[in-house]
Amino acid sequence: MSNELRAKLDRVAQHEASVRDTLVSRLLQWIGPLRAFTAVYRRVGPMVDPWMMRASKGRVATRLYGMPALLLSSTGAKSGRPRISPLLYTRDGDDFLVVGTNFGTKNHPAWTANLIKHPSAAIEVGSETFSVTAELLEHAEFARYWPRFVKVYRGYDVYMERLTARTPRMFRLRPAAR
């Protein structure tokens, strides 16, 4: 690993240390899984969150929302156009893990198809940007890491209860030097 990549990952760790449990984060843990909230957020969040996360260098997600969040830049599986997706994540060492529950709806989120077709992507965490390579995780790894996601956001368990016809796709995002 290059010294530059190690330094960026260390700065991300400092950024992650600023995640705080707040009144807003407790409220989001409670209302986030509600169908009414997710119906609105699915349409508004992907437009507003990238702007807020970039403008605040990720501080809105960590200090106000109280959850670790990143912006995933992928290439559209069908369109080939750039796509930005705000996602919660957890870590496994230096790697970032993301899961596509799509709020418990019947279809996989589009960003998961993007990563399957184009595994080279980029993420923004705080003020750091990384090139990443995405790897779709198998069932055993999914089962191993799922509790970490529920610890970050309890709504994931509610989304899983809603899913009957599919298992969410979980990815390991392996950072590389840019």
Secondary structure by P-SEA (a helix, b strand, c coil): ccaaaaaaaaaaaaaaaaccccaaaaaaaaccccaaaaaaaaccccccaaaaaaaaccccccccccbbbbbbbbcccccccbbbbbbbbcccccbbbbbccccccccccaaaaaaaacccbbbbccccccbbbbbbbcaaaaaacaaaaaaaccaaaaaaaacccbbbbbbbbbbccc
